[in-house]
Amino acid sequence: MNLIKNFFADESGAELAEYAVACAILVAIAIIVFNVLGEAINNKMNDVASDIDAPPAAAPPAP
């Protein structure tokens, strides 16, 4: 009977559960930030690639 009381009084597993929830929240935030920034970075890289592929501007006439 004492073993059962000790089992229910033991809270060491609660800390592990709290760490797991905190880790899951941080991972969710990281995924959201990665998606938002990834989209912005992708758009910027496409703009730069378009500028590189564009023909050079005409040189001004020589005097």
Biopython code that builds the backbone (N, CA, C, O; Angstrom):
import numpy as np
from Bio.PDB.StructureBuilder import StructureBuilder

atoms = [
    (1, "MET", "N", (0.822, -1.196, 0.000)),
    (1, "MET", "CA", (0.000, 0.000, 0.000)),
    (1, "MET", "C", (0.865, 1.258, 0.000)),
    (1, "MET", "O", (0.532, 2.259, -0.634)),
    (2, "ASN", "N", (1.974, 1.187, 0.719)),
    (2, "ASN", "CA", (2.869, 2.320, 0.780)),
    (2, "ASN", "C", (3.483, 2.612, -0.588)),
    (2, "ASN", "O", (3.719, 3.770, -0.930)),
    (3, "LEU", "N", (3.737, 1.575, -1.359)),
    (3, "LEU", "CA", (4.294, 1.718, -2.704)),
    (3, "LEU", "C", (3.332, 2.486, -3.607)),
    (3, "LEU", "O", (3.762, 3.319, -4.405)),
    (4, "ILE", "N", (2.051, 2.214, -3.488)),
    (4, "ILE", "CA", (1.044, 2.901, -4.301)),
    (4, "ILE", "C", (0.947, 4.368, -3.913)),
    (4, "ILE", "O", (0.823, 5.228, -4.784)),
    (5, "LYS", "N", (1.002, 4.666, -2.624)),
    (5, "LYS", "CA", (0.968, 6.063, -2.166)),
    (5, "LYS", "C", (2.177, 6.821, -2.688)),
    (5, "LYS", "O", (2.059, 7.958, -3.144)),
    (6, "ASN", "N", (3.341, 6.183, -2.620)),
    (6, "ASN", "CA", (4.553, 6.829, -3.130)),
    (6, "ASN", "C", (4.471, 7.064, -4.637)),
    (6, "ASN", "O", (4.940, 8.081, -5.146)),
    (7, "PHE", "N", (3.863, 6.097, -5.344)),
    (7, "PHE", "CA", (3.727, 6.228, -6.794)),
    (7, "PHE", "C", (2.875, 7.442, -7.154)),
    (7, "PHE", "O", (3.236, 8.207, -8.048)),
    (8, "PHE", "N", (1.761, 7.624, -6.476)),
    (8, "PHE", "CA", (0.878, 8.747, -6.771)),
    (8, "PHE", "C", (1.422, 10.069, -6.250)),
    (8, "PHE", "O", (1.044, 11.124, -6.758)),
    (9, "ALA", "N", (2.294, 10.043, -5.257)),
    (9, "ALA", "CA", (2.882, 11.265, -4.719)),
    (9, "ALA", "C", (4.095, 11.721, -5.529)),
    (9, "ALA", "O", (4.497, 12.882, -5.447)),
    (10, "ASP", "N", (4.672, 10.818, -6.305)),
    (10, "ASP", "CA", (5.866, 11.142, -7.083)),
    (10, "ASP", "C", (5.492, 12.077, -8.234)),
    (10, "ASP", "O", (4.618, 11.755, -9.039)),
    (11, "GLU", "N", (6.155, 13.234, -8.311)),
    (11, "GLU", "CA", (5.867, 14.211, -9.353)),
    (11, "GLU", "C", (7.042, 14.400, -10.303)),
    (11, "GLU", "O", (7.072, 15.387, -11.037)),
    (12, "SER", "N", (7.995, 13.502, -10.315)),
    (12, "SER", "CA", (9.157, 13.681, -11.185)),
    (12, "SER", "C", (8.782, 13.575, -12.658)),
    (12, "SER", "O", (9.445, 14.189, -13.494)),
    (13, "GLY", "N", (7.763, 12.832, -12.999)),
    (13, "GLY", "CA", (7.320, 12.732, -14.385)),
    (13, "GLY", "C", (6.633, 13.993, -14.861)),
    (13, "GLY", "O", (6.596, 14.258, -16.063)),
    (14, "ALA", "N", (6.088, 14.775, -13.946)),
    (14, "ALA", "CA", (5.406, 16.015, -14.325)),
    (14, "ALA", "C", (6.386, 17.003, -14.938)),
    (14, "ALA", "O", (6.032, 17.729, -15.867)),
    (15, "GLU", "N", (7.606, 17.041, -14.432)),
    (15, "GLU", "CA", (8.608, 17.941, -14.991)),
    (15, "GLU", "C", (8.915, 17.562, -16.427)),
    (15, "GLU", "O", (9.055, 18.431, -17.287)),
    (16, "LEU", "N", (9.020, 16.273, -16.687)),
    (16, "LEU", "CA", (9.294, 15.809, -18.036)),
    (16, "LEU", "C", (8.160, 16.202, -18.977)),
    (16, "LEU", "O", (8.408, 16.617, -20.109)),
    (17, "ALA", "N", (6.936, 16.075, -18.520)),
    (17, "ALA", "CA", (5.794, 16.460, -19.350)),
    (17, "ALA", "C", (5.810, 17.958, -19.637)),
    (17, "ALA", "O", (5.491, 18.376, -20.750)),
    (18, "GLU", "N", (6.173, 18.762, -18.654)),
    (18, "GLU", "CA", (6.252, 20.206, -18.864)),
    (18, "GLU", "C", (7.329, 20.549, -19.884)),
    (18, "GLU", "O", (7.124, 21.411, -20.739)),
    (19, "TYR", "N", (8.471, 19.881, -19.797)),
    (19, "TYR", "CA", (9.534, 20.122, -20.763)),
    (19, "TYR", "C", (9.100, 19.699, -22.171)),
    (19, "TYR", "O", (9.434, 20.364, -23.152)),
    (20, "ALA", "N", (8.372, 18.616, -22.266)),
    (20, "ALA", "CA", (7.901, 18.146, -23.570)),
    (20, "ALA", "C", (6.917, 19.148, -24.181)),
    (20, "ALA", "O", (6.974, 19.419, -25.380)),
    (21, "VAL", "N", (6.029, 19.690, -23.373)),
    (21, "VAL", "CA", (5.071, 20.690, -23.875)),
    (21, "VAL", "C", (5.799, 21.956, -24.296)),
    (21, "VAL", "O", (5.492, 22.527, -25.342)),
    (22, "ALA", "N", (6.759, 22.401, -23.497)),
    (22, "ALA", "CA", (7.522, 23.600, -23.845)),
    (22, "ALA", "C", (8.301, 23.385, -25.134)),
    (22, "ALA", "O", (8.371, 24.280, -25.977)),
    (23, "CYS", "N", (8.876, 22.221, -25.289)),
    (23, "CYS", "CA", (9.625, 21.910, -26.509)),
    (23, "CYS", "C", (8.695, 21.890, -27.715)),
    (23, "CYS", "O", (9.056, 22.394, -28.779)),
    (24, "ALA", "N", (7.526, 21.324, -27.569)),
    (24, "ALA", "CA", (6.562, 21.273, -28.667)),
    (24, "ALA", "C", (6.123, 22.677, -29.073)),
    (24, "ALA", "O", (5.965, 22.959, -30.261)),
    (25, "ILE", "N", (5.928, 23.547, -28.105)),
    (25, "ILE", "CA", (5.548, 24.933, -28.406)),
    (25, "ILE", "C", (6.669, 25.642, -29.152)),
    (25, "ILE", "O", (6.412, 26.354, -30.122)),
    (26, "LEU", "N", (7.903, 25.456, -28.713)),
    (26, "LEU", "CA", (9.040, 26.085, -29.397)),
    (26, "LEU", "C", (9.195, 25.569, -30.824)),
    (26, "LEU", "O", (9.510, 26.337, -31.732)),
    (27, "VAL", "N", (8.978, 24.285, -31.020)),
    (27, "VAL", "CA", (9.075, 23.727, -32.369)),
    (27, "VAL", "C", (7.973, 24.302, -33.254)),
    (27, "VAL", "O", (8.221, 24.617, -34.417)),
    (28, "ALA", "N", (6.771, 24.440, -32.724)),
    (28, "ALA", "CA", (5.664, 25.015, -33.501)),
    (28, "ALA", "C", (5.970, 26.458, -33.896)),
    (28, "ALA", "O", (5.715, 26.859, -35.031)),
    (29, "ILE", "N", (6.508, 27.227, -32.976)),
    (29, "ILE", "CA", (6.873, 28.616, -33.276)),
    (29, "ILE", "C", (7.968, 28.659, -34.329)),
    (29, "ILE", "O", (7.917, 29.488, -35.238)),
    (30, "ALA", "N", (8.957, 27.781, -34.221)),
    (30, "ALA", "CA", (10.046, 27.747, -35.194)),
    (30, "ALA", "C", (9.526, 27.405, -36.591)),
    (30, "ALA", "O", (9.981, 27.978, -37.581)),
    (31, "ILE", "N", (8.581, 26.478, -36.669)),
    (31, "ILE", "CA", (8.022, 26.112, -37.975)),
    (31, "ILE", "C", (7.264, 27.284, -38.586)),
    (31, "ILE", "O", (7.377, 27.537, -39.785)),
    (32, "ILE", "N", (6.501, 27.994, -37.779)),
    (32, "ILE", "CA", (5.746, 29.148, -38.281)),
    (32, "ILE", "C", (6.699, 30.233, -38.769)),
    (32, "ILE", "O", (6.512, 30.785, -39.854)),
    (33, "VAL", "N", (7.717, 30.540, -37.973)),
    (33, "VAL", "CA", (8.692, 31.569, -38.359)),
    (33, "VAL", "C", (9.420, 31.142, -39.623)),
    (33, "VAL", "O", (9.634, 31.959, -40.519)),
    (34, "PHE", "N", (9.801, 29.882, -39.706)),
    (34, "PHE", "CA", (10.503, 29.384, -40.888)),
    (34, "PHE", "C", (9.633, 29.526, -42.130)),
    (34, "PHE", "O", (10.125, 29.913, -43.191)),
    (35, "ASN", "N", (8.350, 29.219, -42.009)),
    (35, "ASN", "CA", (7.453, 29.362, -43.166)),
    (35, "ASN", "C", (7.312, 30.810, -43.600)),
    (35, "ASN", "O", (7.344, 31.103, -44.795)),
    (36, "VAL", "N", (7.159, 31.712, -42.654)),
    (36, "VAL", "CA", (6.989, 33.129, -42.993)),
    (36, "VAL", "C", (8.274, 33.689, -43.590)),
    (36, "VAL", "O", (8.246, 34.323, -44.645)),
    (37, "LEU", "N", (9.395, 33.458, -42.923)),
    (37, "LEU", "CA", (10.656, 33.979, -43.432)),
    (37, "LEU", "C", (11.079, 33.255, -44.708)),
    (37, "LEU", "O", (11.667, 33.868, -45.600)),
    (38, "GLY", "N", (10.793, 31.984, -44.803)),
    (38, "GLY", "CA", (11.151, 31.236, -45.999)),
    (38, "GLY", "C", (10.463, 31.787, -47.228)),
    (38, "GLY", "O", (11.065, 31.875, -48.298)),
    (39, "GLU", "N", (9.201, 32.158, -47.077)),
    (39, "GLU", "CA", (8.462, 32.749, -48.184)),
    (39, "GLU", "C", (9.061, 34.090, -48.592)),
    (39, "GLU", "O", (9.218, 34.363, -49.782)),
    (40, "ALA", "N", (9.394, 34.921, -47.622)),
    (40, "ALA", "CA", (9.974, 36.233, -47.901)),
    (40, "ALA", "C", (11.343, 36.084, -48.559)),
    (40, "ALA", "O", (11.660, 36.800, -49.509)),
    (41, "ILE", "N", (12.146, 35.162, -48.058)),
    (41, "ILE", "CA", (13.476, 34.948, -48.633)),
    (41, "ILE", "C", (13.347, 34.398, -50.052)),
    (41, "ILE", "O", (14.101, 34.794, -50.941)),
    (42, "ASN", "N", (12.410, 33.500, -50.265)),
    (42, "ASN", "CA", (12.200, 32.949, -51.600)),
    (42, "ASN", "C", (11.795, 34.041, -52.579)),
    (42, "ASN", "O", (12.289, 34.072, -53.706)),
    (43, "ASN", "N", (10.910, 34.930, -52.168)),
    (43, "ASN", "CA", (10.490, 36.027, -53.043)),
    (43, "ASN", "C", (11.665, 36.938, -53.372)),
    (43, "ASN", "O", (11.824, 37.354, -54.520)),
    (44, "LYS", "N", (12.485, 37.248, -52.383)),
    (44, "LYS", "CA", (13.627, 38.125, -52.611)),
    (44, "LYS", "C", (14.639, 37.469, -53.544)),
    (44, "LYS", "O", (15.201, 38.129, -54.419)),
    (45, "MET", "N", (14.872, 36.170, -53.358)),
    (45, "MET", "CA", (15.812, 35.458, -54.225)),
    (45, "MET", "C", (15.295, 35.412, -55.662)),
    (45, "MET", "O", (16.083, 35.505, -56.603)),
    (46, "ASN", "N", (13.995, 35.271, -55.841)),
    (46, "ASN", "CA", (13.418, 35.291, -57.190)),
    (46, "ASN", "C", (13.588, 36.661, -57.824)),
    (46, "ASN", "O", (13.874, 36.755, -59.018)),
    (47, "ASP", "N", (13.418, 37.727, -57.049)),
    (47, "ASP", "CA", (13.628, 39.079, -57.567)),
    (47, "ASP", "C", (15.073, 39.276, -58.006)),
    (47, "ASP", "O", (15.331, 39.836, -59.071)),
    (48, "VAL", "N", (16.011, 38.817, -57.190)),
    (48, "VAL", "CA", (17.427, 38.957, -57.525)),
    (48, "VAL", "C", (17.752, 38.145, -58.775)),
    (48, "VAL", "O", (18.489, 38.611, -59.645)),
    (49, "ALA", "N", (17.209, 36.941, -58.867)),
    (49, "ALA", "CA", (17.450, 36.101, -60.046)),
    (49, "ALA", "C", (16.886, 36.757, -61.297)),
    (49, "ALA", "O", (17.500, 36.678, -62.361)),
    (50, "SER", "N", (15.736, 37.401, -61.192)),
    (50, "SER", "CA", (15.154, 38.102, -62.341)),
    (50, "SER", "C", (16.034, 39.265, -62.757)),
    (50, "SER", "O", (16.213, 39.514, -63.949)),
    (51, "ASP", "N", (16.585, 39.979, -61.786)),
    (51, "ASP", "CA", (17.472, 41.099, -62.107)),
    (51, "ASP", "C", (18.752, 40.609, -62.775)),
    (51, "ASP", "O", (19.275, 41.267, -63.673)),
    (52, "ILE", "N", (19.248, 39.479, -62.348)),
    (52, "ILE", "CA", (20.473, 38.937, -62.945)),
    (52, "ILE", "C", (20.207, 38.474, -64.369)),
    (52, "ILE", "O", (21.048, 38.666, -65.248)),
    (53, "ASP", "N", (19.056, 37.870, -64.608)),
    (53, "ASP", "CA", (18.722, 37.367, -65.942)),
    (53, "ASP", "C", (18.337, 38.476, -66.921)),
    (53, "ASP", "O", (18.354, 38.258, -68.133)),
    (54, "ALA", "N", (17.993, 39.654, -66.415)),
    (54, "ALA", "CA", (17.562, 40.748, -67.277)),
    (54, "ALA", "C", (18.740, 41.238, -68.126)),
    (54, "ALA", "O", (19.884, 41.215, -67.670)),
    (55, "PRO", "N", (18.469, 41.673, -69.341)),
    (55, "PRO", "CA", (19.568, 42.195, -70.166)),
    (55, "PRO", "C", (20.108, 43.483, -69.563)),
    (55, "PRO", "O", (19.360, 44.215, -68.915)),
    (56, "PRO", "N", (21.372, 43.772, -69.758)),
    (56, "PRO", "CA", (21.941, 44.991, -69.174)),
    (56, "PRO", "C", (21.318, 46.224, -69.813)),
    (56, "PRO", "O", (20.874, 46.208, -70.961)),
    (57, "ALA", "N", (21.303, 47.276, -69.035)),
    (57, "ALA", "CA", (20.750, 48.543, -69.531)),
    (57, "ALA", "C", (21.662, 49.080, -70.634)),
    (57, "ALA", "O", (22.869, 48.837, -70.639)),
    (58, "ALA", "N", (21.064, 49.805, -71.552)),
    (58, "ALA", "CA", (21.840, 50.378, -72.668)),
    (58, "ALA", "C", (22.819, 51.403, -72.123)),
    (58, "ALA", "O", (22.480, 52.196, -71.245)),
    (59, "ALA", "N", (24.018, 51.382, -72.644)),
    (59, "ALA", "CA", (25.046, 52.337, -72.214)),
    (59, "ALA", "C", (24.737, 53.691, -72.816)),
    (59, "ALA", "O", (24.242, 53.781, -73.940)),
    (60, "PRO", "N", (25.028, 54.743, -72.071)),
    (60, "PRO", "CA", (24.786, 56.089, -72.636)),
    (60, "PRO", "C", (25.728, 56.338, -73.826)),
    (60, "PRO", "O", (26.845, 55.822, -73.863)),
    (61, "PRO", "N", (25.267, 57.124, -74.780)),
    (61, "PRO", "CA", (26.131, 57.374, -75.945)),
    (61, "PRO", "C", (27.404, 58.125, -75.543)),
    (61, "PRO", "O", (27.406, 58.951, -74.630)),
    (62, "ALA", "N", (28.468, 57.809, -76.250)),
    (62, "ALA", "CA", (29.758, 58.458, -75.956)),
    (62, "ALA", "C", (29.736, 59.887, -76.491)),
    (62, "ALA", "O", (29.149, 60.130, -77.545)),
    (63, "PRO", "N", (30.354, 60.830, -75.803)),
    (63, "PRO", "CA", (30.322, 62.241, -76.264)),
    (63, "PRO", "C", (31.244, 62.490, -77.425)),
    (63, "PRO", "O", (31.326, 63.615, -77.918)),
]
sb = StructureBuilder()
sb.init_structure("model")
sb.init_model(0)
sb.init_chain("A")
sb.init_seg("    ")
for serial, (resi, resn, name, xyz) in enumerate(atoms, 1):
    if name == "N":
        sb.init_residue(resn, " ", resi, " ")
    sb.init_atom(name, np.array(xyz, "f"), 0.0, 1.0, " ", f" {name:<3s}", serial, name[0])
structure = sb.get_structure()
